[in-house]
Amino acid sequence: MSINIDIIGNETQQDKIKIDVVKDIKENVEFELVIRSAINGDLMILEHKDIDIVIKQKEKKIIAFPKDLMSDVVYGAESRMLEFLRSNGIVDYESIQGGNVYGSMEGKIMDSDMVHPIKAALYTLSEWFKTEQPYISGTTAYDGLQDDALINPSNEESTELGDVPASDKKGSIYQHNLFAPYLYGRYTY
């Protein structure tokens, strides 16, 4: 919400400055965010590549969970999200901590009399997703290049194998030998 103000007075009367509210301007802010609702009213944002985000409306908490595996990439995404929310005045700095689920991080959404805290958190999360888009598209493109290199290697990175004839003896471990290493339980070299 924006407020236009006029400051009445001059520089010599610093202790007697009067502020008049001229006009209250309400802006409609539009943003897109894919949100699911849990049966208890929690809001779930599952669109990030590395983390799932849950906003607990009753407790006014925002929690980030790792999608699959806990790694430096997941911690980086959780840390960037909470730092962005903290620097935009949504999450209390002192409340950022590890959650009770392995690999999760959480922060408390601050109370406000001027704006609805959950709506402000959702809007700020949509802005954070815009800043994350280059990272997500870059890692997705890199993963695609890696898959393409494995599936369709270039001529420099591949050889023509041709037909491999079947034979009894292949490799360095003999199948039908009296002293085969795997006959006695463990490998013995």
N, C-alpha and C positions, 0 to 999 in steps of 0.2 A: 504494500500500500504506500503510495506516495502522498506527501503533504507539501503543498506550497506555503511558504511562510514569508512574511515581510518583517524585517527588523526595523523598529522605529526608535530613533534616538541618534545621538551623535557620539563621537568618540570621547568627548569630555564627560559624558554622563554614563560611564561604564556600569555603575552600580544600579542604574535605573533604566535598563533596556526592557522594552515591552515587545512581546512577540504576539502577533495576531495571525491566526490561521485563516488564510484567505479562501482556500478551496480544498475540499477533500476529493482527491482523484482516486478512483478505484479502477485498477487494471484487471482485465481478464487475461490470465496467463494460460496458454495452451501448450501441452506437452504430451508426448506419447511414451507409455511405459507398459509393458506386458506384466500384469499383476494377477496372481491367483489368491483366493481367500481360503484359509483353513476353516474348519468348522467352529473353531473357537474365536474367529475374528482376526487372527494374525494374517498379515499381508506377506505373500511370498513372491519374490522376484527371482526367477530361475533362468534368466536369459544370458547371464554372463558365462563365458567359456570355462572359467576356473572355480567360481564360487557361486553358492546360493545365498540369497539375502532374505532375511525374515525380519519384518517389523512387528514387534509385539505392541499392539495399541494400548492394552490395559497397563502394561508396565512401562511404556514409553521407552523401549529398548530397540536397538537395531543390532542384529546378529548376522555375521557372515560365516557360512559353513563351507568347508572344502567339498568340491563335487565328487572326486574319486579318491585321489591320493593327496596326502599332505606333503608339500614340497616348498621350496623357496619361491616358486612361481605363485603358489596359492597364498602364502604369507604376504608376498608383495602386493597381490591384488587386494587382500583384506586390509593391509596397512594403507595402501593408496586411497581406498574408499573411506576409511575412517578418518584419515588425515584431511581429505577433501571436505568431509562433513564437519570436521572440527574447525577447519580454517574458514568455512562459510557460516559458522555460528549455529550449527544444528546440534552437534554432539558436544557434551561437556568433556573437556580435555582430561580431567582427572578420572573419568569413568571408563576410559578405554582400557580394556584388559582382555586376557584370554578367557574364553567361555568355559562352561563345564563339560562341553563335548570336545573331544580331541581335535585340535586344529582349528577350532572356531575362535573368533574374536567378537567382542561386543562393545557397545557404547551406549550411554544413556542420552536420550533425546531431551534437550533442555525445555523447560516450560516457558510459555510466552503468553502475554496478554494481548499482544498486537496481532499475531498471526496464529493460525492453527498449526501446532507443531508437527503433526503427522503429514499434513499436506505440504508443509515447507520441506520436510524430509524427503517426501516423494519427488517434489520438484527438483531438489538439489541432487537426488540420485539420478534423475533423468539427465541433468547437466553433467554428472560424473560419467555416465555411460557415453556421452558425446566425447569426453576426453579419452575414454578407453577404446574408442572405435579404431584408431590407428594401430594400437597394440593388438587388438583382437584380429583385425584383418591381416596384419603382418604375420602373426603366428599361424593363422589359418593358411595363408599363402605359402609359408615356409613348410608347413606340414604337407601341403599338396605337392610341393616340389620334391620333398623327400619321398613321398609315395610314388610319384611319377618316376623318380630316378631308380627306385627298386623294381617297379613293374615294367617300365620301358627304358632299360639302360641304353646309353649311346653306344656307338660302335667302338669307341675308345675304351669304354668301361665293361665290355663284354667280349666273350669269345664264342666261336661256333663249337659247340660240344659234339654235335653229330650223333650217330647211333653208338650206343655203348653196348657191346655184346655181353650176354649173361655168362658168368663163370662161377665156379665153386669158391674160388679164392679171390676176395676183394678186400682191400685195405690192409692194415698191419696186424689185426687181431685175427688169429686163426679160429675158425669155428669148430673144427674136428681135430683138435690137437690134445694130447694127453696133459700138457702143461698150460692150457689156456688160462689166463689170469682170472677169469670170472668163474671158473669151476670151484674155487675154494672160498667163495663168499666175497672177498674184497680184491681190488686190484693190488698186485704185489710188486709194482715197480716204484 
